[in-house]
Amino acid sequence: MSHYDLYAIGNALVDSEYEVSEAQLQALGVEKRHMTLIDAERRAHLLAGVQGLHSRRTGGGSAANTAVALAQLGGKAFYSCRVADDELGAFFHQDLLANGVATNLSHSPFPVGQTGICMVMVTPDAERSMSTFLGATADIDHTALHAKDIAKSKVYYMEGYLSASPTGLDAALKGRALAKEAGVALATTLSDMSMINFCRAGLEAMVGNDLDYLFCNEEEAQVWCASTDFETIVAAVSKLARVVCLTRGPKGCLVIEGEQQTAVPAAEVRAIDTNGAGDMFAGAFLFAVTHGYSHAQAARLANGAAATVVAQYGNRLKPEQLQEIRREFEASV
């Protein structure tokens, strides 16, 4: 019997989100819609540039957001990561526990250094542009893995951003091998266009030739396939996993299973902040499929959760919001 619905591994980051104008984004030199890795010097420069602007601080990291969403919906999640022995590290750890997510941090000593942060700039068109200082998470390695817990999980989920870290990629792939040996379903996400452009070999290793679930948005799929022709993209990504969820913003989601395609419409909302939308979609989808729902039903729940998160500022929802979304979904099935 499985102990966890989801075992995830990813970069532990504390998000600081700022609302900025297009002019401010350009003045800061931040590449729009992309995730850009930054060093300590660039971090200090950006912090000086946003001084005086109101910010929201939350637990972040792509796979962590997914694990938290699944747990808030009522699933059981474990998250492997690395933080430093500082105030941000303690904040991140307690945030996971408060949301019901088990973690290796409860059993591992915190190293000296700085916990990773992600500065998220949200422009009036709802687009998010991220500048990420990895800090301690750059050194995540296989010691963060709990082999017994991987083997007791239904799905093993690798954050695509780990492809940027040699030790992180090695850890993700070692966990992948353990999961495969134990018969655990494998899942990953393409994460961001920058990862595809600069870390494609690592992403290809995560995908492999036996992936069960792949999550990507249309723009990422276009970059992956070097094409904007939708039929070409669908044909190419269909070969990457048993089930591919291709999200298309207000156009909804296309669930691709071999030659079968199921279009699931999006909920109609006014998007003001797309930060966390893909993570939320993955968490809700994996919750549903690990609780007996079909892939089409899972995509409907995921679309609803993602629509709710983009209609507010911030990368996560409150537990009561997701519980209400779950109740409405179950009543309609």
SVG drawing of the C-alpha trace seen along z (x, -y; Angstrom):
<svg xmlns="http://www.w3.org/2000/svg" viewBox="-23 -53 51 56">
<polyline fill="none" stroke="black" stroke-width="0.4" points="0.0,0.0 1.4,-3.4 2.3,-5.8 2.5,-8.9 0.5,-10.0 3.4,-12.1 7.1,-12.2 8.7,-15.3 12.2,-16.7 13.1,-20.3 14.7,-23.6 13.7,-25.1 13.1,-28.8 11.4,-31.5 9.4,-33.7 9.3,-37.5 6.7,-38.9 6.6,-42.5 4.1,-44.3 6.0,-46.3 5.3,-48.3 6.8,-47.4 9.1,-50.4 10.4,-49.2 10.9,-45.7 13.0,-47.0 15.0,-49.4 15.8,-46.4 17.0,-44.5 14.8,-41.5 13.9,-39.2 10.2,-39.1 8.3,-35.8 11.6,-33.9 13.3,-32.4 16.8,-33.7 19.5,-32.4 21.3,-35.2 24.3,-35.4 24.6,-37.2 25.8,-40.5 22.8,-40.6 20.5,-39.7 21.8,-42.7 21.3,-45.0 17.7,-43.8 16.9,-44.2 18.2,-47.8 16.0,-48.4 12.8,-47.2 13.5,-48.9 10.3,-50.7 8.0,-48.4 5.6,-46.2 6.4,-42.5 4.6,-39.3 6.8,-36.5 5.7,-32.9 7.2,-29.4 8.1,-28.7 9.9,-26.4 8.0,-24.7 7.8,-21.2 7.2,-22.5 4.2,-24.4 2.9,-21.2 3.4,-19.1 1.6,-21.8 -1.3,-22.0 -1.7,-18.2 -1.5,-18.1 -4.0,-21.0 -6.5,-19.1 -6.2,-16.2 -3.4,-14.1 -0.2,-12.9 3.1,-14.4 6.8,-14.2 9.3,-16.8 13.1,-16.5 15.0,-19.7 17.9,-21.7 17.9,-25.0 20.5,-26.8 20.6,-27.3 19.1,-30.8 15.8,-32.5 14.6,-31.8 15.4,-28.1 13.4,-27.9 10.5,-29.8 10.5,-27.4 10.7,-24.3 7.8,-25.4 5.7,-26.4 6.0,-22.8 5.0,-21.3 2.1,-23.8 0.7,-22.6 1.0,-19.0 4.0,-18.1 6.6,-15.7 10.2,-16.5 13.8,-15.4 14.4,-18.7 12.9,-17.2 15.8,-14.7 18.8,-16.5 21.1,-19.1 20.9,-22.5 24.2,-23.6 25.8,-27.0 25.0,-29.5 21.9,-31.2 18.6,-29.7 17.5,-30.3 15.2,-33.0 13.1,-33.8 12.3,-37.4 9.1,-37.4 8.2,-40.5 4.5,-40.7 3.6,-43.2 0.0,-44.6 -0.5,-41.9 -0.3,-39.2 3.0,-37.8 5.6,-36.7 9.3,-37.2 11.6,-35.4 15.1,-36.1 16.4,-33.1 19.3,-33.0 19.7,-29.3 21.8,-29.6 21.9,-26.4 19.6,-24.6 22.3,-24.7 24.1,-22.0 21.1,-19.6 22.4,-16.1 21.4,-12.4 21.6,-12.7 18.3,-14.5 16.5,-11.4 14.6,-9.0 14.7,-5.7 12.1,-3.9 9.6,-6.8 10.1,-6.9 9.3,-3.2 6.1,-3.8 4.8,-6.5 2.3,-6.5 4.1,-9.2 7.7,-10.4 7.9,-14.0 11.0,-15.8 11.2,-19.5 12.6,-20.4 14.6,-23.3 16.9,-20.8 18.4,-20.3 20.4,-23.5 22.3,-21.9 24.7,-19.0 24.2,-17.6 20.5,-18.3 20.1,-16.6 22.1,-13.6 19.8,-13.4 16.6,-13.6 17.9,-10.8 18.9,-8.6 15.5,-9.0 14.0,-8.3 15.9,-5.0 14.7,-4.1 11.1,-4.9 11.2,-3.0 12.6,0.1 9.8,-0.1 7.1,-0.5 6.3,-4.1 4.9,-6.3 7.3,-8.9 6.4,-12.6 8.3,-15.8 7.7,-19.2 9.6,-21.2 9.5,-24.1 10.6,-27.1 11.8,-28.1 15.2,-29.0 15.7,-25.4 14.9,-24.1 17.3,-26.5 20.2,-26.0 19.7,-22.7 18.0,-20.5 20.2,-17.5 19.2,-17.3 15.6,-17.6 15.9,-14.9 17.4,-12.6 14.5,-13.3 12.0,-12.5 13.9,-9.4 11.8,-6.8 9.4,-5.6 7.9,-8.7 4.3,-8.5 3.3,-12.1 4.7,-15.3 3.5,-18.8 4.3,-21.7 2.6,-24.9 2.2,-25.7 5.1,-28.1 7.5,-25.6 6.3,-23.0 7.0,-25.4 10.6,-25.9 11.1,-22.2 9.8,-21.3 11.3,-24.4 7.9,-24.9 4.7,-27.0 2.6,-24.6 0.2,-23.1 -0.3,-19.8 3.5,-19.4 3.9,-20.2 1.2,-17.7 2.7,-14.9 6.1,-15.5 5.3,-15.9 2.9,-12.9 6.0,-10.7 7.6,-12.1 5.3,-10.4 2.3,-8.1 0.2,-11.1 1.1,-14.7 -0.8,-17.7 -0.3,-20.6 -1.7,-23.7 -2.8,-26.6 -3.8,-29.4 -7.4,-30.6 -7.7,-27.9 -7.6,-25.2 -5.6,-22.0 -5.0,-19.2 -4.5,-15.8 -2.6,-13.7 -2.4,-9.9 -0.7,-8.4 -3.0,-9.2 -5.9,-10.1 -6.5,-13.8 -8.9,-15.3 -9.5,-19.1 -10.5,-20.3 -11.8,-23.9 -10.4,-26.5 -12.5,-28.2 -13.2,-31.8 -11.3,-34.3 -9.5,-37.5 -5.8,-36.6 -3.7,-39.1 -0.7,-36.9 0.3,-33.7 3.0,-32.8 2.4,-29.3 -0.3,-28.4 1.6,-25.4 2.6,-24.1 -0.9,-24.3 -2.2,-22.5 0.3,-19.6 -0.6,-19.3 -4.3,-19.2 -4.0,-16.8 -1.8,-14.4 -4.1,-14.6 -7.0,-13.6 -5.3,-10.7 -4.0,-9.3 -7.5,-9.3 -9.2,-7.4 -10.3,-10.0 -9.8,-9.9 -7.2,-12.0 -9.9,-14.2 -11.5,-14.7 -8.1,-15.4 -7.5,-18.1 -10.9,-19.7 -10.0,-19.9 -6.5,-21.2 -7.9,-23.9 -10.2,-25.1 -7.4,-25.3 -5.0,-27.0 -7.7,-29.5 -8.2,-30.4 -4.5,-31.0 -4.1,-33.3 -7.0,-35.4 -5.1,-36.5 -1.6,-37.6 0.7,-34.9 1.8,-31.4 -0.4,-29.4 -4.0,-29.2 -5.2,-28.8 -6.2,-25.3 -9.9,-26.3 -9.9,-27.6 -8.7,-24.3 -11.0,-22.3 -13.9,-24.3 -12.6,-23.7 -12.5,-20.0 -16.0,-19.9 -17.4,-21.6 -15.5,-19.3 -16.6,-16.1 -20.2,-17.3 -20.1,-17.7 -18.5,-14.4"/>
</svg>
